[in-house]
Amino acid sequence: MNNSEFHQLADAQMRIIEETMIHSDADIDFETSGNVMILEFGDSSKIIINRQELMHELWLASKSGGFHFKLIGNKWSCSKTSIELLDMVKKECEKYIGKKINWT
């Protein structure tokens, strides 16, 4: 995959995360600036998702630690846990909020 393909695929994944936040029943603010998306919660805690162009990875940083996601087939999978990025985002958001979120 070249850098252009990486950015197209990363953009698509970031849009999916944004849409997921918009359509959830949780009060999660999010902002994307350049290669970084920040999800912010009521207590000012944050989850940060950013692109690592050189490695063609998406990285997620949260209270649980740092996670690296590489595109395998058509899924962004964690190198530590094999969980998909969107599933990890949902799981982490529920930890921050402290309850199950409706992810319509």
Phi and psi restraints in degrees (range 20) as a CNS / XPLOR table:
assign (resid 1 and name C) (resid 2 and name N)
       (resid 2 and name CA) (resid 2 and name C) 1.0 -92.4 20.0 2
assign (resid 2 and name N) (resid 2 and name CA)
       (resid 2 and name C) (resid 3 and name N) 1.0 175.3 20.0 2
assign (resid 2 and name C) (resid 3 and name N)
       (resid 3 and name CA) (resid 3 and name C) 1.0 -62.7 20.0 2
assign (resid 3 and name N) (resid 3 and name CA)
       (resid 3 and name C) (resid 4 and name N) 1.0 -37.7 20.0 2
assign (resid 3 and name C) (resid 4 and name N)
       (resid 4 and name CA) (resid 4 and name C) 1.0 -63.4 20.0 2
assign (resid 4 and name N) (resid 4 and name CA)
       (resid 4 and name C) (resid 5 and name N) 1.0 -45.3 20.0 2
assign (resid 4 and name C) (resid 5 and name N)
       (resid 5 and name CA) (resid 5 and name C) 1.0 -62.8 20.0 2
assign (resid 5 and name N) (resid 5 and name CA)
       (resid 5 and name C) (resid 6 and name N) 1.0 -43.0 20.0 2
assign (resid 5 and name C) (resid 6 and name N)
       (resid 6 and name CA) (resid 6 and name C) 1.0 -56.6 20.0 2
assign (resid 6 and name N) (resid 6 and name CA)
       (resid 6 and name C) (resid 7 and name N) 1.0 -48.5 20.0 2
assign (resid 6 and name C) (resid 7 and name N)
       (resid 7 and name CA) (resid 7 and name C) 1.0 -65.1 20.0 2
assign (resid 7 and name N) (resid 7 and name CA)
       (resid 7 and name C) (resid 8 and name N) 1.0 -37.3 20.0 2
assign (resid 7 and name C) (resid 8 and name N)
       (resid 8 and name CA) (resid 8 and name C) 1.0 -62.8 20.0 2
assign (resid 8 and name N) (resid 8 and name CA)
       (resid 8 and name C) (resid 9 and name N) 1.0 -45.2 20.0 2
assign (resid 8 and name C) (resid 9 and name N)
       (resid 9 and name CA) (resid 9 and name C) 1.0 -70.2 20.0 2
assign (resid 9 and name N) (resid 9 and name CA)
       (resid 9 and name C) (resid 10 and name N) 1.0 -39.0 20.0 2
assign (resid 9 and name C) (resid 10 and name N)
       (resid 10 and name CA) (resid 10 and name C) 1.0 -65.7 20.0 2
assign (resid 10 and name N) (resid 10 and name CA)
       (resid 10 and name C) (resid 11 and name N) 1.0 -41.9 20.0 2
assign (resid 10 and name C) (resid 11 and name N)
       (resid 11 and name CA) (resid 11 and name C) 1.0 -57.7 20.0 2
assign (resid 11 and name N) (resid 11 and name CA)
       (resid 11 and name C) (resid 12 and name N) 1.0 -45.1 20.0 2
assign (resid 11 and name C) (resid 12 and name N)
       (resid 12 and name CA) (resid 12 and name C) 1.0 -61.6 20.0 2
assign (resid 12 and name N) (resid 12 and name CA)
       (resid 12 and name C) (resid 13 and name N) 1.0 -41.9 20.0 2
assign (resid 12 and name C) (resid 13 and name N)
       (resid 13 and name CA) (resid 13 and name C) 1.0 -67.0 20.0 2
assign (resid 13 and name N) (resid 13 and name CA)
       (resid 13 and name C) (resid 14 and name N) 1.0 -39.5 20.0 2
assign (resid 13 and name C) (resid 14 and name N)
       (resid 14 and name CA) (resid 14 and name C) 1.0 -64.8 20.0 2
assign (resid 14 and name N) (resid 14 and name CA)
       (resid 14 and name C) (resid 15 and name N) 1.0 -38.5 20.0 2
assign (resid 14 and name C) (resid 15 and name N)
       (resid 15 and name CA) (resid 15 and name C) 1.0 -63.8 20.0 2
assign (resid 15 and name N) (resid 15 and name CA)
       (resid 15 and name C) (resid 16 and name N) 1.0 -38.4 20.0 2
assign (resid 15 and name C) (resid 16 and name N)
       (resid 16 and name CA) (resid 16 and name C) 1.0 -62.5 20.0 2
assign (resid 16 and name N) (resid 16 and name CA)
       (resid 16 and name C) (resid 17 and name N) 1.0 -43.2 20.0 2
assign (resid 16 and name C) (resid 17 and name N)
       (resid 17 and name CA) (resid 17 and name C) 1.0 -63.5 20.0 2
assign (resid 17 and name N) (resid 17 and name CA)
       (resid 17 and name C) (resid 18 and name N) 1.0 -44.6 20.0 2
assign (resid 17 and name C) (resid 18 and name N)
       (resid 18 and name CA) (resid 18 and name C) 1.0 -58.5 20.0 2
assign (resid 18 and name N) (resid 18 and name CA)
       (resid 18 and name C) (resid 19 and name N) 1.0 -48.2 20.0 2
assign (resid 18 and name C) (resid 19 and name N)
       (resid 19 and name CA) (resid 19 and name C) 1.0 -61.4 20.0 2
assign (resid 19 and name N) (resid 19 and name CA)
       (resid 19 and name C) (resid 20 and name N) 1.0 -38.2 20.0 2
assign (resid 19 and name C) (resid 20 and name N)
       (resid 20 and name CA) (resid 20 and name C) 1.0 -62.8 20.0 2
assign (resid 20 and name N) (resid 20 and name CA)
       (resid 20 and name C) (resid 21 and name N) 1.0 -42.2 20.0 2
assign (resid 20 and name C) (resid 21 and name N)
       (resid 21 and name CA) (resid 21 and name C) 1.0 -65.6 20.0 2
assign (resid 21 and name N) (resid 21 and name CA)
       (resid 21 and name C) (resid 22 and name N) 1.0 -42.6 20.0 2
assign (resid 21 and name C) (resid 22 and name N)
       (resid 22 and name CA) (resid 22 and name C) 1.0 -61.9 20.0 2
assign (resid 22 and name N) (resid 22 and name CA)
       (resid 22 and name C) (resid 23 and name N) 1.0 -41.1 20.0 2
assign (resid 22 and name C) (resid 23 and name N)
       (resid 23 and name CA) (resid 23 and name C) 1.0 -92.4 20.0 2
assign (resid 23 and name N) (resid 23 and name CA)
       (resid 23 and name C) (resid 24 and name N) 1.0 4.2 20.0 2
assign (resid 23 and name C) (resid 24 and name N)
       (resid 24 and name CA) (resid 24 and name C) 1.0 -83.2 20.0 2
assign (resid 24 and name N) (resid 24 and name CA)
       (resid 24 and name C) (resid 25 and name N) 1.0 168.0 20.0 2
assign (resid 24 and name C) (resid 25 and name N)
       (resid 25 and name CA) (resid 25 and name C) 1.0 -94.7 20.0 2
assign (resid 25 and name N) (resid 25 and name CA)
       (resid 25 and name C) (resid 26 and name N) 1.0 13.1 20.0 2
assign (resid 25 and name C) (resid 26 and name N)
       (resid 26 and name CA) (resid 26 and name C) 1.0 -96.7 20.0 2
assign (resid 26 and name N) (resid 26 and name CA)
       (resid 26 and name C) (resid 27 and name N) 1.0 151.4 20.0 2
assign (resid 26 and name C) (resid 27 and name N)
       (resid 27 and name CA) (resid 27 and name C) 1.0 -92.8 20.0 2
assign (resid 27 and name N) (resid 27 and name CA)
       (resid 27 and name C) (resid 28 and name N) 1.0 84.7 20.0 2
assign (resid 27 and name C) (resid 28 and name N)
       (resid 28 and name CA) (resid 28 and name C) 1.0 -121.9 20.0 2
assign (resid 28 and name N) (resid 28 and name CA)
       (resid 28 and name C) (resid 29 and name N) 1.0 118.6 20.0 2
assign (resid 28 and name C) (resid 29 and name N)
       (resid 29 and name CA) (resid 29 and name C) 1.0 -84.1 20.0 2
assign (resid 29 and name N) (resid 29 and name CA)
       (resid 29 and name C) (resid 30 and name N) 1.0 145.5 20.0 2
assign (resid 29 and name C) (resid 30 and name N)
       (resid 30 and name CA) (resid 30 and name C) 1.0 -142.3 20.0 2
assign (resid 30 and name N) (resid 30 and name CA)
       (resid 30 and name C) (resid 31 and name N) 1.0 151.8 20.0 2
assign (resid 30 and name C) (resid 31 and name N)
       (resid 31 and name CA) (resid 31 and name C) 1.0 -146.0 20.0 2
assign (resid 31 and name N) (resid 31 and name CA)
       (resid 31 and name C) (resid 32 and name N) 1.0 137.4 20.0 2
assign (resid 31 and name C) (resid 32 and name N)
       (resid 32 and name CA) (resid 32 and name C) 1.0 -116.4 20.0 2
assign (resid 32 and name N) (resid 32 and name CA)
       (resid 32 and name C) (resid 33 and name N) 1.0 128.9 20.0 2
assign (resid 32 and name C) (resid 33 and name N)
       (resid 33 and name CA) (resid 33 and name C) 1.0 -138.0 20.0 2
assign (resid 33 and name N) (resid 33 and name CA)
       (resid 33 and name C) (resid 34 and name N) 1.0 113.4 20.0 2
assign (resid 33 and name C) (resid 34 and name N)
       (resid 34 and name CA) (resid 34 and name C) 1.0 63.1 20.0 2
assign (resid 34 and name N) (resid 34 and name CA)
       (resid 34 and name C) (resid 35 and name N) 1.0 -123.4 20.0 2
assign (resid 34 and name C) (resid 35 and name N)
       (resid 35 and name CA) (resid 35 and name C) 1.0 -94.5 20.0 2
assign (resid 35 and name N) (resid 35 and name CA)
       (resid 35 and name C) (resid 36 and name N) 1.0 10.9 20.0 2
assign (resid 35 and name C) (resid 36 and name N)
       (resid 36 and name CA) (resid 36 and name C) 1.0 -124.0 20.0 2
assign (resid 36 and name N) (resid 36 and name CA)
       (resid 36 and name C) (resid 37 and name N) 1.0 133.9 20.0 2
assign (resid 36 and name C) (resid 37 and name N)
       (resid 37 and name CA) (resid 37 and name C) 1.0 -115.6 20.0 2
assign (resid 37 and name N) (resid 37 and name CA)
       (resid 37 and name C) (resid 38 and name N) 1.0 132.8 20.0 2
assign (resid 37 and name C) (resid 38 and name N)
       (resid 38 and name CA) (resid 38 and name C) 1.0 -118.5 20.0 2
assign (resid 38 and name N) (resid 38 and name CA)
       (resid 38 and name C) (resid 39 and name N) 1.0 124.9 20.0 2
assign (resid 38 and name C) (resid 39 and name N)
       (resid 39 and name CA) (resid 39 and name C) 1.0 -101.3 20.0 2
assign (resid 39 and name N) (resid 39 and name CA)
       (resid 39 and name C) (resid 40 and name N) 1.0 125.1 20.0 2
assign (resid 39 and name C) (resid 40 and name N)
       (resid 40 and name CA) (resid 40 and name C) 1.0 -120.9 20.0 2
assign (resid 40 and name N) (resid 40 and name CA)
       (resid 40 and name C) (resid 41 and name N) 1.0 140.2 20.0 2
assign (resid 40 and name C) (resid 41 and name N)
       (resid 41 and name CA) (resid 41 and name C) 1.0 -110.2 20.0 2
assign (resid 41 and name N) (resid 41 and name CA)
       (resid 41 and name C) (resid 42 and name N) 1.0 167.9 20.0 2
assign (resid 41 and name C) (resid 42 and name N)
       (resid 42 and name CA) (resid 42 and name C) 1.0 -54.2 20.0 2
assign (resid 42 and name N) (resid 42 and name CA)
       (resid 42 and name C) (resid 43 and name N) 1.0 -30.4 20.0 2
assign (resid 42 and name C) (resid 43 and name N)
       (resid 43 and name CA) (resid 43 and name C) 1.0 -90.6 20.0 2
assign (resid 43 and name N) (resid 43 and name CA)
       (resid 43 and name C) (resid 44 and name N) 1.0 13.4 20.0 2
assign (resid 43 and name C) (resid 44 and name N)
       (resid 44 and name CA) (resid 44 and name C) 1.0 72.8 20.0 2
assign (resid 44 and name N) (resid 44 and name CA)
       (resid 44 and name C) (resid 45 and name N) 1.0 6.3 20.0 2
assign (resid 44 and name C) (resid 45 and name N)
       (resid 45 and name CA) (resid 45 and name C) 1.0 -73.6 20.0 2
assign (resid 45 and name N) (resid 45 and name CA)
       (resid 45 and name C) (resid 46 and name N) 1.0 158.9 20.0 2
assign (resid 45 and name C) (resid 46 and name N)
       (resid 46 and name CA) (resid 46 and name C) 1.0 -138.3 20.0 2
assign (resid 46 and name N) (resid 46 and name CA)
       (resid 46 and name C) (resid 47 and name N) 1.0 151.9 20.0 2
assign (resid 46 and name C) (resid 47 and name N)
       (resid 47 and name CA) (resid 47 and name C) 1.0 -116.3 20.0 2
assign (resid 47 and name N) (resid 47 and name CA)
       (resid 47 and name C) (resid 48 and name N) 1.0 132.5 20.0 2
assign (resid 47 and name C) (resid 48 and name N)
       (resid 48 and name CA) (resid 48 and name C) 1.0 -117.5 20.0 2
assign (resid 48 and name N) (resid 48 and name CA)
       (resid 48 and name C) (resid 49 and name N) 1.0 129.7 20.0 2
assign (resid 48 and name C) (resid 49 and name N)
       (resid 49 and name CA) (resid 49 and name C) 1.0 -121.0 20.0 2
assign (resid 49 and name N) (resid 49 and name CA)
       (resid 49 and name C) (resid 50 and name N) 1.0 125.9 20.0 2
assign (resid 49 and name C) (resid 50 and name N)
       (resid 50 and name CA) (resid 50 and name C) 1.0 -139.9 20.0 2
assign (resid 50 and name N) (resid 50 and name CA)
       (resid 50 and name C) (resid 51 and name N) 1.0 163.3 20.0 2
assign (resid 50 and name C) (resid 51 and name N)
       (resid 51 and name CA) (resid 51 and name C) 1.0 -94.1 20.0 2
assign (resid 51 and name N) (resid 51 and name CA)
       (resid 51 and name C) (resid 52 and name N) 1.0 140.4 20.0 2
assign (resid 51 and name C) (resid 52 and name N)
       (resid 52 and name CA) (resid 52 and name C) 1.0 -117.0 20.0 2
assign (resid 52 and name N) (resid 52 and name CA)
       (resid 52 and name C) (resid 53 and name N) 1.0 90.1 20.0 2
assign (resid 52 and name C) (resid 53 and name N)
       (resid 53 and name CA) (resid 53 and name C) 1.0 -59.6 20.0 2
assign (resid 53 and name N) (resid 53 and name CA)
       (resid 53 and name C) (resid 54 and name N) 1.0 -43.1 20.0 2
assign (resid 53 and name C) (resid 54 and name N)
       (resid 54 and name CA) (resid 54 and name C) 1.0 -59.9 20.0 2
assign (resid 54 and name N) (resid 54 and name CA)
       (resid 54 and name C) (resid 55 and name N) 1.0 -33.8 20.0 2
assign (resid 54 and name C) (resid 55 and name N)
       (resid 55 and name CA) (resid 55 and name C) 1.0 -98.9 20.0 2
assign (resid 55 and name N) (resid 55 and name CA)
       (resid 55 and name C) (resid 56 and name N) 1.0 -4.8 20.0 2
assign (resid 55 and name C) (resid 56 and name N)
       (resid 56 and name CA) (resid 56 and name C) 1.0 54.2 20.0 2
assign (resid 56 and name N) (resid 56 and name CA)
       (resid 56 and name C) (resid 57 and name N) 1.0 49.0 20.0 2
assign (resid 56 and name C) (resid 57 and name N)
       (resid 57 and name CA) (resid 57 and name C) 1.0 -129.2 20.0 2
assign (resid 57 and name N) (resid 57 and name CA)
       (resid 57 and name C) (resid 58 and name N) 1.0 158.9 20.0 2
assign (resid 57 and name C) (resid 58 and name N)
       (resid 58 and name CA) (resid 58 and name C) 1.0 -108.6 20.0 2
assign (resid 58 and name N) (resid 58 and name CA)
       (resid 58 and name C) (resid 59 and name N) 1.0 136.5 20.0 2
assign (resid 58 and name C) (resid 59 and name N)
       (resid 59 and name CA) (resid 59 and name C) 1.0 -116.5 20.0 2
assign (resid 59 and name N) (resid 59 and name CA)
       (resid 59 and name C) (resid 60 and name N) 1.0 142.5 20.0 2
assign (resid 59 and name C) (resid 60 and name N)
       (resid 60 and name CA) (resid 60 and name C) 1.0 -122.8 20.0 2
assign (resid 60 and name N) (resid 60 and name CA)
       (resid 60 and name C) (resid 61 and name N) 1.0 129.6 20.0 2
assign (resid 60 and name C) (resid 61 and name N)
       (resid 61 and name CA) (resid 61 and name C) 1.0 -119.2 20.0 2
assign (resid 61 and name N) (resid 61 and name CA)
       (resid 61 and name C) (resid 62 and name N) 1.0 130.0 20.0 2
assign (resid 61 and name C) (resid 62 and name N)
       (resid 62 and name CA) (resid 62 and name C) 1.0 -148.7 20.0 2
assign (resid 62 and name N) (resid 62 and name CA)
       (resid 62 and name C) (resid 63 and name N) 1.0 -178.5 20.0 2
assign (resid 62 and name C) (resid 63 and name N)
       (resid 63 and name CA) (resid 63 and name C) 1.0 -59.7 20.0 2
assign (resid 63 and name N) (resid 63 and name CA)
       (resid 63 and name C) (resid 64 and name N) 1.0 -25.2 20.0 2
assign (resid 63 and name C) (resid 64 and name N)
       (resid 64 and name CA) (resid 64 and name C) 1.0 -78.4 20.0 2
assign (resid 64 and name N) (resid 64 and name CA)
       (resid 64 and name C) (resid 65 and name N) 1.0 -13.3 20.0 2
assign (resid 64 and name C) (resid 65 and name N)
       (resid 65 and name CA) (resid 65 and name C) 1.0 129.9 20.0 2
assign (resid 65 and name N) (resid 65 and name CA)
       (resid 65 and name C) (resid 66 and name N) 1.0 -165.4 20.0 2
assign (resid 65 and name C) (resid 66 and name N)
       (resid 66 and name CA) (resid 66 and name C) 1.0 -108.7 20.0 2
assign (resid 66 and name N) (resid 66 and name CA)
       (resid 66 and name C) (resid 67 and name N) 1.0 138.9 20.0 2
assign (resid 66 and name C) (resid 67 and name N)
       (resid 67 and name CA) (resid 67 and name C) 1.0 -133.8 20.0 2
assign (resid 67 and name N) (resid 67 and name CA)
       (resid 67 and name C) (resid 68 and name N) 1.0 139.5 20.0 2
assign (resid 67 and name C) (resid 68 and name N)
       (resid 68 and name CA) (resid 68 and name C) 1.0 -111.2 20.0 2
assign (resid 68 and name N) (resid 68 and name CA)
       (resid 68 and name C) (resid 69 and name N) 1.0 132.9 20.0 2
assign (resid 68 and name C) (resid 69 and name N)
       (resid 69 and name CA) (resid 69 and name C) 1.0 -121.3 20.0 2
assign (resid 69 and name N) (resid 69 and name CA)
       (resid 69 and name C) (resid 70 and name N) 1.0 127.9 20.0 2
assign (resid 69 and name C) (resid 70 and name N)
       (resid 70 and name CA) (resid 70 and name C) 1.0 -117.1 20.0 2
assign (resid 70 and name N) (resid 70 and name CA)
       (resid 70 and name C) (resid 71 and name N) 1.0 144.3 20.0 2
assign (resid 70 and name C) (resid 71 and name N)
       (resid 71 and name CA) (resid 71 and name C) 1.0 -74.9 20.0 2
assign (resid 71 and name N) (resid 71 and name CA)
       (resid 71 and name C) (resid 72 and name N) 1.0 116.9 20.0 2
assign (resid 71 and name C) (resid 72 and name N)
       (resid 72 and name CA) (resid 72 and name C) 1.0 -123.5 20.0 2
assign (resid 72 and name N) (resid 72 and name CA)
       (resid 72 and name C) (resid 73 and name N) 1.0 112.2 20.0 2
assign (resid 72 and name C) (resid 73 and name N)
       (resid 73 and name CA) (resid 73 and name C) 1.0 68.4 20.0 2
assign (resid 73 and name N) (resid 73 and name CA)
       (resid 73 and name C) (resid 74 and name N) 1.0 -116.9 20.0 2
assign (resid 73 and name C) (resid 74 and name N)
       (resid 74 and name CA) (resid 74 and name C) 1.0 -117.4 20.0 2
assign (resid 74 and name N) (resid 74 and name CA)
       (resid 74 and name C) (resid 75 and name N) 1.0 20.4 20.0 2
assign (resid 74 and name C) (resid 75 and name N)
       (resid 75 and name CA) (resid 75 and name C) 1.0 -124.5 20.0 2
assign (resid 75 and name N) (resid 75 and name CA)
       (resid 75 and name C) (resid 76 and name N) 1.0 136.8 20.0 2
assign (resid 75 and name C) (resid 76 and name N)
       (resid 76 and name CA) (resid 76 and name C) 1.0 -84.1 20.0 2
assign (resid 76 and name N) (resid 76 and name CA)
       (resid 76 and name C) (resid 77 and name N) 1.0 106.3 20.0 2
assign (resid 76 and name C) (resid 77 and name N)
       (resid 77 and name CA) (resid 77 and name C) 1.0 -110.4 20.0 2
assign (resid 77 and name N) (resid 77 and name CA)
       (resid 77 and name C) (resid 78 and name N) 1.0 140.6 20.0 2
assign (resid 77 and name C) (resid 78 and name N)
       (resid 78 and name CA) (resid 78 and name C) 1.0 -72.7 20.0 2
assign (resid 78 and name N) (resid 78 and name CA)
       (resid 78 and name C) (resid 79 and name N) 1.0 134.3 20.0 2
assign (resid 78 and name C) (resid 79 and name N)
       (resid 79 and name CA) (resid 79 and name C) 1.0 -70.2 20.0 2
assign (resid 79 and name N) (resid 79 and name CA)
       (resid 79 and name C) (resid 80 and name N) 1.0 -23.5 20.0 2
assign (resid 79 and name C) (resid 80 and name N)
       (resid 80 and name CA) (resid 80 and name C) 1.0 -88.0 20.0 2
assign (resid 80 and name N) (resid 80 and name CA)
       (resid 80 and name C) (resid 81 and name N) 1.0 -42.5 20.0 2
assign (resid 80 and name C) (resid 81 and name N)
       (resid 81 and name CA) (resid 81 and name C) 1.0 -118.3 20.0 2
assign (resid 81 and name N) (resid 81 and name CA)
       (resid 81 and name C) (resid 82 and name N) 1.0 -11.9 20.0 2
assign (resid 81 and name C) (resid 82 and name N)
       (resid 82 and name CA) (resid 82 and name C) 1.0 68.4 20.0 2
assign (resid 82 and name N) (resid 82 and name CA)
       (resid 82 and name C) (resid 83 and name N) 1.0 1.5 20.0 2
assign (resid 82 and name C) (resid 83 and name N)
       (resid 83 and name CA) (resid 83 and name C) 1.0 -69.1 20.0 2
assign (resid 83 and name N) (resid 83 and name CA)
       (resid 83 and name C) (resid 84 and name N) 1.0 147.4 20.0 2
assign (resid 83 and name C) (resid 84 and name N)
       (resid 84 and name CA) (resid 84 and name C) 1.0 -75.0 20.0 2
assign (resid 84 and name N) (resid 84 and name CA)
       (resid 84 and name C) (resid 85 and name N) 1.0 150.1 20.0 2
assign (resid 84 and name C) (resid 85 and name N)
       (resid 85 and name CA) (resid 85 and name C) 1.0 -55.9 20.0 2
assign (resid 85 and name N) (resid 85 and name CA)
       (resid 85 and name C) (resid 86 and name N) 1.0 -50.3 20.0 2
assign (resid 85 and name C) (resid 86 and name N)
       (resid 86 and name CA) (resid 86 and name C) 1.0 -61.3 20.0 2
assign (resid 86 and name N) (resid 86 and name CA)
       (resid 86 and name C) (resid 87 and name N) 1.0 -38.9 20.0 2
assign (resid 86 and name C) (resid 87 and name N)
       (resid 87 and name CA) (resid 87 and name C) 1.0 -63.8 20.0 2
assign (resid 87 and name N) (resid 87 and name CA)
       (resid 87 and name C) (resid 88 and name N) 1.0 -39.3 20.0 2
assign (resid 87 and name C) (resid 88 and name N)
       (resid 88 and name CA) (resid 88 and name C) 1.0 -65.4 20.0 2
assign (resid 88 and name N) (resid 88 and name CA)
       (resid 88 and name C) (resid 89 and name N) 1.0 -43.1 20.0 2
assign (resid 88 and name C) (resid 89 and name N)
       (resid 89 and name CA) (resid 89 and name C) 1.0 -59.0 20.0 2
assign (resid 89 and name N) (resid 89 and name CA)
       (resid 89 and name C) (resid 90 and name N) 1.0 -47.1 20.0 2
assign (resid 89 and name C) (resid 90 and name N)
       (resid 90 and name CA) (resid 90 and name C) 1.0 -60.8 20.0 2
assign (resid 90 and name N) (resid 90 and name CA)
       (resid 90 and name C) (resid 91 and name N) 1.0 -46.6 20.0 2
assign (resid 90 and name C) (resid 91 and name N)
       (resid 91 and name CA) (resid 91 and name C) 1.0 -60.2 20.0 2
assign (resid 91 and name N) (resid 91 and name CA)
       (resid 91 and name C) (resid 92 and name N) 1.0 -45.7 20.0 2
assign (resid 91 and name C) (resid 92 and name N)
       (resid 92 and name CA) (resid 92 and name C) 1.0 -67.0 20.0 2
assign (resid 92 and name N) (resid 92 and name CA)
       (resid 92 and name C) (resid 93 and name N) 1.0 -40.5 20.0 2
assign (resid 92 and name C) (resid 93 and name N)
       (resid 93 and name CA) (resid 93 and name C) 1.0 -60.2 20.0 2
assign (resid 93 and name N) (resid 93 and name CA)
       (resid 93 and name C) (resid 94 and name N) 1.0 -42.1 20.0 2
assign (resid 93 and name C) (resid 94 and name N)
       (resid 94 and name CA) (resid 94 and name C) 1.0 -65.1 20.0 2
assign (resid 94 and name N) (resid 94 and name CA)
       (resid 94 and name C) (resid 95 and name N) 1.0 -34.9 20.0 2
assign (resid 94 and name C) (resid 95 and name N)
       (resid 95 and name CA) (resid 95 and name C) 1.0 -63.4 20.0 2
assign (resid 95 and name N) (resid 95 and name CA)
       (resid 95 and name C) (resid 96 and name N) 1.0 -44.9 20.0 2
assign (resid 95 and name C) (resid 96 and name N)
       (resid 96 and name CA) (resid 96 and name C) 1.0 -65.5 20.0 2
assign (resid 96 and name N) (resid 96 and name CA)
       (resid 96 and name C) (resid 97 and name N) 1.0 -39.9 20.0 2
assign (resid 96 and name C) (resid 97 and name N)
       (resid 97 and name CA) (resid 97 and name C) 1.0 -82.0 20.0 2
assign (resid 97 and name N) (resid 97 and name CA)
       (resid 97 and name C) (resid 98 and name N) 1.0 -27.7 20.0 2
assign (resid 97 and name C) (resid 98 and name N)
       (resid 98 and name CA) (resid 98 and name C) 1.0 84.3 20.0 2
assign (resid 98 and name N) (resid 98 and name CA)
       (resid 98 and name C) (resid 99 and name N) 1.0 19.2 20.0 2
assign (resid 98 and name C) (resid 99 and name N)
       (resid 99 and name CA) (resid 99 and name C) 1.0 -158.0 20.0 2
assign (resid 99 and name N) (resid 99 and name CA)
       (resid 99 and name C) (resid 100 and name N) 1.0 166.6 20.0 2
assign (resid 99 and name C) (resid 100 and name N)
       (resid 100 and name CA) (resid 100 and name C) 1.0 -68.9 20.0 2
assign (resid 100 and name N) (resid 100 and name CA)
       (resid 100 and name C) (resid 101 and name N) 1.0 137.8 20.0 2
assign (resid 100 and name C) (resid 101 and name N)
       (resid 101 and name CA) (resid 101 and name C) 1.0 -109.9 20.0 2
assign (resid 101 and name N) (resid 101 and name CA)
       (resid 101 and name C) (resid 102 and name N) 1.0 140.7 20.0 2
assign (resid 101 and name C) (resid 102 and name N)
       (resid 102 and name CA) (resid 102 and name C) 1.0 -83.0 20.0 2
assign (resid 102 and name N) (resid 102 and name CA)
       (resid 102 and name C) (resid 103 and name N) 1.0 112.9 20.0 2
assign (resid 102 and name C) (resid 103 and name N)
       (resid 103 and name CA) (resid 103 and name C) 1.0 -100.9 20.0 2
assign (resid 103 and name N) (resid 103 and name CA)
       (resid 103 and name C) (resid 104 and name N) 1.0 54.2 20.0 2
